Structure formats: structure tokens, C-alpha cells
Amino acid sequence: MKYIYIIFLIIGLLVGSACSNKLDLYPTTQQTEGTFYQNEQEIEQTVDEIYHQLGLVYNANGLPDLFGELYSDNTQILLRTGANNFGEQITDYFLQSDNGLIRSAWESCYGAIGICNNAIYQLENTSVKIEPSRIDQLKAQATFVRALLYFNMVRAWGAIPYIDTKITPEESYSYLRVEPDEIYQNLIQDLNFAKENLPESYTGNDIGRVTKYAASAVLAKVYLTQGNSSAAKTELEIIINSNRYSLDANNDGTVNEEDYLFLFKSDTKNSKSSILEVQYLSGVNASNANHQVNYTPFFFDFHLPDQDITFRGNGHNTPSEDLEIEFEENDPRKETSIYPGYENLSTGEFVDYPFTMKFFDPDYENEGQNFEIIRYADILLMYAEITQDAQYLNMVRERVGMPTFGAVGYPSGDFPTLPLAIEHERRIELCFEFHRFFDLVRTNRAVQVMESKGYSISESKLVFPIPLNEIDINPEITQNNGYN
């Protein structure tokens, strides 16, 4: 894995000793590791970079997307850009260990983890006079992001190399795969540290940074994944009882379907329904999102609704017919989640090619819509799952005017039990938000659900292959069962 760590070193770490006191080893005309980190602002900039890295990982074709969405029954690929079948391998379950998308996702995650480790190292070893509480708060942000990245990775790959310190390329060869249980214990420790040292909220330009409630939300997911419902319940209650979050996303005092629609407006940022989201910016040379361009049709005549300019998407994550069928009649979430197609402006003919509008942004060349990693509906549905109390499921359904569980009009024939009703609701409410396959694996339903829909999948395919290139570089790294 030598090449991975090179990308997140600002400068080579191996520096010789000075030959005399007059010899300055660092260039004076450019920033280097030796001349940076000299004041509080530069230390804080190091932490700011972790948010940029989070945006890279949660963009289209990042690990949460590939495993949570493309690997699930929510999506298909009809026609897409590219001269390889990497996407089809994932969505149709014939994965190879040399898959380029999975390799890129692995590299992106470890690159981001390296940035986090460097930030933590600089904070722990700085000679700059910064208040200890400020140091802990900044360190908590980097620790939280690192934990979230590892949480996605351990679920997607199982045992993985776990690196929690700044290392040299040579040292990286000694980091081999660590079993998930050990990694989860590290994540729990890190997330508890983050929870203790992060604020409840921010003001001004700091809005959007991670909070103690984001740490509780990820902790709840970690505990649920481990089967520790009691600990997960405690973390979810911290969020619910804080009264800081609500299904009233637009904050107009009324909870209705307008709040759901508000979540996916291109200019909605950090609403009352958002616990954790990636901050993207529109405009040239900004940290743009790329979900919309990746998830729209790969047709020359494609155009977005109410637009007369055509552009080609990349054809990933096309809504599956199965997902479309699972939406209940008159569910107002469907048109946002699955837009039916578009009109060919030259011929006037309707093109039946569904795509999601959850990432709609009129500025399609420089998309700036934030991405919500965890929102309040997710919290309520997890709480319903733990407590087996339908009222929390019904809160999500009532918000969009749908019949409550067990009431007249609810599709009890299709979802007769509360666990199946929650599974259904999570799929409908959170589709294209990178939750689906993570959910199915966590509830031990993945093989049963996917096989029932004609997919060829086995227990060994519930994790991705370790990228072949990693094993080529370091043969001590082993491959997951079922892959060559």
C-alpha cells in the first residue's frame, strides 16, 4: 500500500539533519511541512481539509455510494459512460478484485484518513499556543471524520488495515488487516471522545461542522451494527430529547410534505432535519457535488426538467423497476426520488428513462447542493426499529400524508410486520442516500432480499473484494473469501 500514503504527505517526511546551524533545509519561497503549521490559523486550516476530504468520499462513486446504493436493489445501469464494466460488476454481482471503482474508493478513503491522522498529529504536537479546549475540539472533528470513514470501510470490506497515526510509506507495510470487532471498539472510543469534545451547535461560518449529535448518530449506527440495541437507543435518545432536530425541515411550524421537498432543494443547507451533511459549494473552482451529473441519463438529448439545454449524465444509479414498484400509490416522495423521464426537445417524444431528482441543481455544471449523510427521519426510523414502537415510523409517514402502519390504506399485505414496515419505509424515505445495502446487511436480510429478486448473491459477496493492486504491492494483505 506504499503509494496510498504518498498522496497525503504534504512533503517528504524523511529529512536529514542540518550540517550546521546556518543551514536552512526548508525553502523560504514556498510552503512546506517545515514552514507550515506555524500559527493557529494554519493549524485550523489543516482541520478544515478533512471536510473537503469528506466531500470527496461522499461524492458519486465514493464508497458509501458504491456499497450503499449501486450494490443494492435500488439501482440499475441501463446505459453509461466509460469503456469498462466496473459499474455493472457492482450492480449485477460479478465483482472482480481489479475493479477500478472499488480501487478508487479504497484510495480515496485511505487518503482522507491520512489527512485526518496528520491533523490529529499536528494538534497533538504543535508548539503554537492554543487553548487546550480548542485543541480538543479541533482534534474531535478530525477523530470523528476518521471514525466515520472507517465505519463505512469496515462494513464494506470487513477486516482492513487500521491506521490511526501519521506514518511513513515504509511503515505502511506493517499495517495488515484488523478484524472488525477490534476496529469497532476503536471507533466507539473515538466517537465517544468526539461526543465529549464537540459542541452542540455552531454559528456563522462554522455552521456545518460536526457536532456532538452527529457523533451520537454515528455511534448509534455502530451499536446497531454490533447488535447492541440498548447502547444505540441511548444515543438516539440524546438526539431526540435535545429538541434541536425536527421533521419540520423548512422551520415554518408545520410538518407536512413540503418539508420533505424542502430537503432536496439545491439551496437548502443544514436544515432542522439534518444531523450531519457534507458541505458543497456551487460555482467554478468550488467544492462541487457530482451526484446529479453521475445519476442522470447517458443520452445526448437528455435535459433536466424545465431546462432547454441538453447535457449527458453518466448513467449511474438509475432507479430500478423494483424500487419504482415499491412506492405506494400517491406517495408524494416518488416524483422526487424517481422522475419518470424527459422529453426529447427535437422530436417532442417522451423518453422513458427514470432518474432521481434528489440531487437536482439548475447549476448542473457546478452543483452545490449539500449531501445529507444522516437526517432526522433516519434517526426516528432507527428508534422505531429498536423500540418496536410504530409511532416513530408513523411520524415519518404522516409528514408526507401517507397512511400509518396498521391503518386503513396501509399495504399490510406487503409489509405485515413492523420490522418489514420499517425496512420498507427506510428504502422509500432514504433511497439514493447511500443507506439501502448497509441496512440489508445490518439486519441480515441482504441475501434473502436480493435472491428473491433474481440476483445471484451469497454470504461471501456481502463485502467487497480487497483491491488487487493493494495485494500486489503488499502480498501480506489477504483477500476476502470468494474473490481471487
C-alpha positions as CSV (number, residue, x, y, z in Angstrom):
1,M,0.0,0.0,0.0
2,K,3.0,2.3,-0.3
3,Y,1.5,4.5,-2.9
4,I,-1.6,5.3,-0.9
5,Y,0.2,7.2,1.8
6,I,2.3,9.3,-0.5
7,I,-0.7,11.2,-1.6
8,F,-1.4,12.7,1.7
9,L,2.1,13.7,2.7
10,I,2.5,17.4,2.2
11,I,6.2,16.9,1.8
12,G,8.6,14.0,2.2
13,L,8.9,13.1,5.8
14,L,12.4,11.9,5.8
15,V,14.6,14.9,6.3
16,G,18.3,14.8,7.0
17,S,20.0,16.6,9.9
18,A,21.4,20.1,9.3
19,C,25.1,20.2,8.6
20,S,25.5,23.4,10.6
21,N,23.3,25.9,12.5
22,K,23.4,28.2,9.5
23,L,21.9,25.7,7.0
24,D,18.2,26.0,6.5
25,L,16.8,22.8,4.9
26,Y,13.4,24.3,4.1
27,P,12.7,26.5,1.0
28,T,11.8,30.1,2.0
29,T,9.8,30.8,-1.2
30,Q,7.1,28.1,-0.8
31,Q,5.0,26.4,1.8
32,T,6.4,23.1,3.1
33,E,5.7,20.9,6.1
34,G,8.6,22.5,7.8
35,T,7.3,26.1,7.3
36,F,3.6,25.4,7.7
37,Y,1.7,24.8,11.0
38,Q,3.2,28.0,12.4
39,N,0.1,29.6,13.9
40,E,-3.4,28.8,15.0
41,Q,-4.9,29.7,11.6
42,E,-2.7,27.2,9.8
43,I,-3.5,24.5,12.3
44,E,-7.2,25.2,11.8
45,Q,-6.7,25.0,8.0
46,T,-5.3,21.5,8.4
47,V,-8.5,20.5,10.2
48,D,-10.7,22.3,7.5
49,E,-9.2,20.0,4.9
50,I,-10.9,17.0,6.5
51,Y,-14.3,18.4,5.4
52,H,-13.0,18.6,1.8
53,Q,-12.0,15.0,2.1
54,L,-15.4,14.1,3.5
55,G,-16.9,15.7,0.4
56,L,-14.7,13.6,-1.9
57,V,-15.7,10.3,-0.2
58,Y,-19.4,11.1,-0.2
59,N,-19.5,12.3,-3.8
60,A,-20.8,10.0,-6.5
61,N,-18.8,6.8,-6.9
62,G,-17.4,7.1,-3.4
63,L,-17.5,4.1,-1.2
64,P,-20.9,5.0,0.5
65,D,-22.5,5.3,-2.9
66,L,-20.9,2.1,-4.4
67,F,-21.8,-0.1,-1.4
68,G,-24.9,1.5,-0.1
69,E,-26.7,2.3,-3.4
70,L,-25.1,0.8,-6.5
71,Y,-24.7,-2.6,-4.8
72,S,-28.4,-2.6,-3.7
73,D,-31.7,-3.3,-5.3
74,N,-32.5,0.4,-5.6
75,T,-30.4,0.9,-8.8
76,Q,-29.5,-0.4,-12.2
77,I,-27.4,0.7,-15.1
78,L,-29.1,1.0,-18.4
79,L,-26.5,2.8,-20.4
80,R,-23.5,4.6,-19.0
81,T,-20.3,6.3,-19.9
82,G,-16.9,4.5,-19.9
83,A,-15.1,1.7,-21.7
84,N,-15.2,-0.7,-18.8
85,N,-17.8,-2.7,-16.9
86,F,-16.8,-1.7,-13.4
87,G,-20.3,-0.3,-12.5
88,E,-22.0,-3.4,-14.0
89,Q,-19.8,-5.7,-11.9
90,I,-21.1,-4.0,-8.8
91,T,-24.8,-3.7,-9.6
92,D,-25.0,-7.2,-11.1
93,Y,-22.8,-9.0,-8.5
94,F,-20.0,-10.3,-10.7
95,L,-17.3,-8.3,-9.0
96,Q,-13.6,-8.7,-9.8
97,S,-10.8,-7.7,-7.5
98,D,-9.3,-5.4,-10.1
99,N,-12.5,-3.3,-10.2
100,G,-11.3,0.3,-10.8
101,L,-14.2,1.9,-9.0
102,I,-13.6,-0.1,-5.8
103,R,-9.9,0.6,-6.0
104,S,-10.5,4.3,-6.3
105,A,-12.9,4.2,-3.4
106,W,-10.3,2.5,-1.2
107,E,-7.6,5.0,-2.2
108,S,-10.0,7.9,-1.5
109,C,-10.9,6.6,2.0
110,Y,-7.3,6.0,3.0
111,G,-6.2,9.3,1.5
112,A,-8.8,11.0,3.7
113,I,-7.8,9.0,6.7
114,G,-4.2,10.1,6.2
115,I,-5.4,13.8,6.2
116,C,-7.2,13.1,9.5
117,N,-4.2,11.4,11.0
118,N,-2.0,14.3,10.0
119,A,-4.4,16.8,11.5
120,I,-4.5,14.9,14.8
121,Y,-0.7,14.6,14.8
122,Q,-0.2,18.4,14.3
123,L,-2.7,19.2,17.0
124,E,-1.1,16.8,19.5
125,N,2.4,18.1,18.7
126,T,2.0,21.7,18.0
127,S,4.2,24.3,19.7
128,V,1.6,27.0,18.8
129,K,-0.1,28.4,21.9
130,I,-3.8,27.3,21.5
131,E,-6.3,26.8,24.3
132,P,-6.4,23.1,25.3
133,S,-10.2,23.0,24.9
134,R,-9.8,24.4,21.4
135,I,-7.2,21.7,20.6
136,D,-9.6,19.0,21.8
137,Q,-12.5,20.4,19.8
138,L,-10.4,20.5,16.6
139,K,-9.0,17.1,17.3
140,A,-12.5,15.8,17.9
141,Q,-13.6,16.9,14.4
142,A,-10.7,15.0,12.8
143,T,-11.3,12.0,15.0
144,F,-15.0,11.9,14.1
145,V,-14.4,12.1,10.4
146,R,-11.8,9.3,10.6
147,A,-14.2,7.1,12.6
148,L,-17.0,7.7,10.0
149,L,-14.6,6.7,7.2
150,Y,-13.5,3.6,8.9
151,F,-17.1,2.7,9.8
152,N,-18.0,2.7,6.1
153,M,-14.9,0.8,5.2
154,V,-15.2,-2.0,7.8
155,R,-18.8,-2.6,6.7
156,A,-17.9,-2.7,3.0
157,W,-14.6,-4.7,3.3
158,G,-14.7,-6.4,6.7
159,A,-11.2,-6.7,8.1
160,I,-9.0,-3.9,6.8
161,P,-5.7,-2.2,7.8
162,Y,-6.4,0.2,10.6
163,I,-4.0,3.2,10.8
164,D,-4.6,5.8,13.5
165,T,-1.4,7.7,13.4
166,K,0.8,9.5,10.9
167,I,3.2,7.1,9.3
168,T,5.8,6.9,6.6
169,P,5.4,4.9,3.4
170,E,7.8,2.3,4.6
171,E,5.9,1.9,7.9
172,S,2.7,1.3,5.9
173,Y,3.8,-2.2,5.0
174,S,3.5,-3.4,8.6
175,Y,-0.2,-2.4,8.8
176,L,-2.2,-5.5,7.8
177,R,-5.9,-6.4,8.1
178,V,-7.5,-6.0,11.5
179,E,-10.7,-7.8,12.5
180,P,-13.9,-5.8,12.5
181,D,-14.6,-6.3,16.3
182,E,-11.3,-4.6,17.1
183,I,-12.0,-1.8,14.7
184,Y,-15.5,-1.2,16.2
185,Q,-14.0,-0.9,19.6
186,N,-11.6,1.8,18.3
187,L,-14.5,3.6,16.6
188,I,-16.6,3.6,19.8
189,Q,-13.7,5.1,21.7
190,D,-13.0,7.8,19.0
191,L,-16.7,8.7,18.7
192,N,-17.1,9.0,22.5
193,F,-14.1,11.3,22.5
194,A,-15.7,13.3,19.7
195,K,-19.0,13.5,21.5
196,E,-17.4,14.7,24.7
197,N,-15.4,17.5,23.0
198,L,-17.7,18.7,20.1
199,P,-20.2,21.5,20.7
200,E,-23.9,21.1,20.4
201,S,-24.1,23.6,17.5
202,Y,-22.2,26.3,15.7
203,T,-22.8,29.9,14.5
204,G,-21.8,31.9,11.5
205,N,-19.3,30.3,9.1
206,D,-18.8,27.3,11.3
207,I,-22.3,26.0,10.7
208,G,-22.0,22.6,9.1
209,R,-19.1,21.4,11.1
210,V,-19.7,18.1,13.0
211,T,-21.5,18.3,16.4
212,K,-21.8,16.1,19.4
213,Y,-25.2,14.9,18.0
214,A,-23.5,13.8,14.8
215,A,-21.2,11.7,17.0
216,S,-24.2,10.2,18.8
217,A,-25.9,9.4,15.4
218,V,-22.9,7.5,14.1
219,L,-22.4,5.8,17.5
220,A,-26.0,4.6,17.3
221,K,-25.3,3.1,13.9
222,V,-22.2,1.4,15.1
223,Y,-24.0,0.0,18.1
224,L,-26.9,-1.2,15.9
225,T,-24.4,-2.9,13.5
226,Q,-22.9,-4.7,16.5
227,G,-26.4,-5.7,17.7
228,N,-26.2,-3.5,20.9
229,S,-29.7,-2.1,20.8
230,S,-29.6,-0.7,24.3
231,A,-26.5,1.4,23.7
232,A,-27.9,2.6,20.3
233,K,-31.2,3.5,22.0
234,T,-29.3,5.7,24.5
235,E,-27.5,7.6,21.7
236,L,-30.7,8.1,19.7
237,E,-32.5,9.5,22.7
238,I,-29.7,12.1,23.2
239,I,-30.6,13.4,19.7
240,I,-34.4,13.1,20.0
241,N,-34.5,14.6,23.5
242,S,-32.3,17.5,22.5
243,N,-35.2,19.1,20.7
244,R,-32.8,20.6,18.2
245,Y,-34.0,18.5,15.3
246,S,-37.4,18.1,13.7
247,L,-39.2,16.8,10.6
248,D,-40.1,20.4,10.1
249,A,-37.2,20.9,7.8
250,N,-38.3,24.4,6.5
251,N,-39.0,25.6,10.0
252,D,-42.4,27.0,9.2
253,G,-44.1,25.5,12.2
254,T,-46.0,22.8,10.3
255,V,-44.8,19.3,9.4
256,N,-46.0,18.2,6.0
257,E,-44.8,17.1,2.6
258,E,-43.3,20.5,1.9
259,D,-40.7,19.7,4.5
260,Y,-39.7,16.6,2.5
261,L,-39.5,18.6,-0.7
262,F,-37.5,21.3,1.0
263,L,-34.7,18.8,1.9
264,F,-33.8,18.4,-1.7
265,K,-33.9,22.0,-2.9
266,S,-30.5,23.0,-4.3
267,D,-30.1,25.9,-1.9
268,T,-31.1,24.0,1.3
269,K,-28.2,23.9,3.7
270,N,-28.2,22.4,7.2
271,S,-31.9,22.4,7.9
272,K,-33.6,21.4,11.2
273,S,-33.9,17.9,9.8
274,S,-30.1,17.5,9.2
275,I,-27.8,15.9,11.8
276,L,-24.8,15.6,9.5
277,E,-24.2,16.7,6.0
278,V,-21.4,17.3,3.5
279,Q,-21.0,21.0,2.6
280,Y,-20.7,21.5,-1.1
281,L,-20.5,24.9,-2.9
282,S,-21.7,25.9,-6.3
283,G,-19.5,27.8,-8.7
284,V,-16.3,27.5,-10.6
285,N,-13.3,26.3,-8.6
286,A,-15.6,25.4,-5.6
287,S,-16.1,22.1,-3.8
288,N,-18.8,20.9,-6.1
289,A,-21.1,17.9,-5.8
290,N,-21.2,15.5,-8.7
291,H,-24.2,13.3,-7.9
292,Q,-26.6,14.9,-10.4
293,V,-24.3,14.5,-13.4
294,N,-23.5,10.9,-12.5
295,Y,-27.0,9.8,-11.8
296,T,-28.8,11.2,-14.9
297,P,-29.2,9.5,-18.3
298,F,-26.3,9.0,-20.6
299,F,-28.2,10.3,-23.6
300,F,-27.1,13.2,-25.9
301,D,-30.7,14.6,-25.9
302,F,-31.2,14.5,-22.1
303,H,-32.1,17.7,-20.3
304,L,-33.2,18.5,-16.8
305,P,-36.9,19.4,-16.1
306,D,-37.7,23.0,-17.2
307,Q,-34.3,23.3,-18.9
308,D,-33.8,23.6,-22.6
309,I,-30.1,22.9,-22.5
310,T,-29.1,19.3,-23.1
311,F,-26.3,17.6,-21.4
312,R,-25.3,14.0,-20.9
313,G,-25.2,12.4,-17.5
314,N,-23.1,9.4,-16.7
315,G,-25.9,6.8,-16.3
316,H,-25.1,5.5,-12.8
317,N,-27.7,4.7,-10.2
318,T,-30.7,4.6,-12.5
319,P,-33.7,3.8,-10.3
320,S,-34.6,0.1,-10.6
321,E,-38.1,-1.1,-11.6
322,D,-38.3,-2.9,-8.3
323,L,-37.9,0.3,-6.3
324,E,-40.4,2.1,-8.5
325,I,-43.0,-0.6,-7.8
326,E,-42.4,-0.5,-4.1
327,F,-43.6,3.1,-3.9
328,E,-47.2,3.3,-2.7
329,E,-49.8,5.0,-4.8
330,N,-50.0,8.7,-4.2
331,D,-46.7,8.9,-2.2
332,P,-45.5,12.4,-2.8
333,R,-41.9,11.3,-2.3
334,K,-41.9,9.3,-5.5
335,E,-41.5,12.1,-8.1
336,T,-38.5,13.5,-6.2
337,S,-37.0,10.1,-5.8
338,I,-37.9,8.7,-9.3
339,Y,-38.6,11.2,-12.0
340,P,-40.2,9.3,-14.9
341,G,-38.1,10.6,-17.8
342,Y,-37.8,13.6,-20.1
343,E,-39.0,15.0,-23.4
344,N,-36.7,14.9,-26.5
345,L,-36.7,18.6,-27.4
346,S,-36.1,17.8,-31.1
347,T,-38.9,15.3,-31.6
348,G,-41.3,16.1,-28.8
349,E,-41.3,12.4,-27.8
350,F,-41.2,11.4,-24.2
351,V,-38.2,9.3,-23.3
352,D,-39.0,6.7,-20.6
353,Y,-35.7,6.8,-18.6
354,P,-36.2,7.4,-14.9
355,F,-33.7,9.3,-12.8
356,T,-33.6,10.7,-9.3
357,M,-34.3,14.3,-8.6
358,K,-32.9,14.3,-5.1
359,F,-29.8,16.0,-6.4
360,F,-31.5,18.4,-8.7
361,D,-29.5,21.6,-9.1
362,P,-30.1,24.1,-12.0
363,D,-26.4,24.9,-12.0
364,Y,-25.7,21.4,-13.3
365,E,-22.1,22.2,-14.3
366,N,-21.1,23.4,-10.8
367,E,-23.5,21.6,-8.5
368,G,-23.6,23.0,-4.9
369,Q,-26.3,21.0,-3.2
370,N,-25.3,19.7,0.2
371,F,-25.5,15.9,0.8
372,E,-27.2,14.8,4.0
373,I,-25.4,11.9,5.5
374,I,-27.8,11.5,8.4
375,R,-31.1,13.2,8.8
376,Y,-33.8,13.2,11.4
377,A,-36.1,10.7,9.6
378,D,-33.2,8.2,9.7
379,I,-32.9,8.7,13.5
380,L,-36.7,8.2,14.0
381,L,-36.7,5.0,11.9
382,M,-33.8,3.6,13.8
383,Y,-35.5,4.4,17.0
384,A,-38.7,2.6,15.8
385,E,-36.6,-0.4,14.9
386,I,-35.0,-0.6,18.4
387,T,-38.2,0.2,20.4
388,Q,-40.6,-1.6,18.1
389,D,-42.8,1.4,18.6
390,A,-44.7,2.2,15.4
391,Q,-45.3,5.8,16.4
392,Y,-41.8,6.8,15.2
393,L,-42.4,5.1,11.9
394,N,-45.7,6.8,11.6
395,M,-44.2,10.3,12.3
396,V,-42.2,9.9,9.1
397,R,-45.2,8.7,7.1
398,E,-47.6,11.3,8.5
399,R,-45.2,14.0,7.4
400,V,-46.0,13.1,3.8
401,G,-49.6,12.3,4.3
402,M,-49.3,8.5,4.0
403,P,-51.5,6.0,5.9
404,T,-49.9,5.0,9.2
405,F,-48.8,1.4,9.9
406,G,-51.9,-0.8,10.5
407,A,-54.4,1.8,9.5
408,V,-56.8,1.6,6.5
409,G,-54.9,2.1,3.3
410,Y,-51.6,0.8,4.7
411,P,-50.2,-2.0,2.4
412,S,-50.3,-4.6,5.2
413,G,-50.4,-7.4,2.8
414,D,-46.9,-6.5,1.5
415,F,-45.5,-5.4,4.9
416,P,-47.4,-7.2,7.5
417,T,-44.9,-6.9,10.4
418,L,-43.4,-3.8,11.9
419,P,-39.8,-4.8,11.0
420,L,-40.8,-5.2,7.4
421,A,-42.7,-1.9,7.5
422,I,-39.6,-0.2,8.8
423,E,-37.4,-1.8,6.1
424,H,-39.9,-0.6,3.5
425,E,-40.0,2.9,4.9
426,R,-36.2,3.2,5.1
427,R,-36.0,2.1,1.5
428,I,-38.6,4.7,0.3
429,E,-37.6,7.6,2.5
430,L,-33.8,7.2,2.2
431,C,-33.4,5.8,-1.4
432,F,-30.3,7.3,-3.2
433,E,-28.9,8.5,0.1
434,F,-26.5,5.5,0.5
435,H,-28.3,3.5,3.2
436,R,-30.0,0.6,1.5
437,F,-27.4,-2.2,1.2
438,F,-25.8,-1.2,4.5
439,D,-29.3,-1.6,6.1
440,L,-29.9,-5.0,4.5
441,V,-26.5,-6.4,5.6
442,R,-27.0,-5.0,9.1
443,T,-30.4,-6.7,9.5
444,N,-29.2,-10.0,8.0
445,R,-31.7,-9.6,5.2
446,A,-29.3,-8.9,2.2
447,V,-29.1,-12.4,0.8
448,Q,-32.8,-13.2,1.2
449,V,-34.0,-10.0,-0.3
450,M,-31.6,-9.9,-3.2
451,E,-32.1,-13.6,-4.1
452,S,-35.8,-13.1,-4.1
453,K,-35.4,-10.5,-6.8
454,G,-33.2,-12.7,-9.0
455,Y,-29.8,-11.6,-8.0
456,S,-27.0,-14.2,-7.7
457,I,-25.5,-13.4,-4.3
458,S,-24.0,-15.3,-1.4
459,E,-22.7,-14.5,2.0
460,S,-19.2,-14.0,0.7
461,K,-20.5,-11.2,-1.6
462,L,-21.7,-9.2,1.4
463,V,-18.3,-7.5,1.3
464,F,-16.3,-6.0,-1.5
465,P,-13.0,-7.6,-2.6
466,I,-9.8,-6.1,-1.3
467,P,-8.4,-4.2,-4.3
468,L,-6.0,-6.4,-6.2
469,N,-3.5,-3.6,-6.5
470,E,-3.1,-3.5,-2.7
471,I,-2.3,-7.2,-2.6
472,D,0.2,-6.8,-5.4
473,I,2.0,-4.1,-3.6
474,N,1.9,-5.8,-0.2
475,P,1.3,-9.6,-0.6
476,E,0.9,-9.9,3.2
477,I,-2.6,-8.4,2.8
478,T,-5.1,-11.2,2.3
479,Q,-8.1,-11.3,0.1
480,N,-11.8,-11.7,1.2
481,N,-13.3,-15.2,0.7
482,G,-15.0,-15.7,-2.6
483,Y,-12.6,-13.4,-4.6
484,N,-9.4,-14.1,-6.4
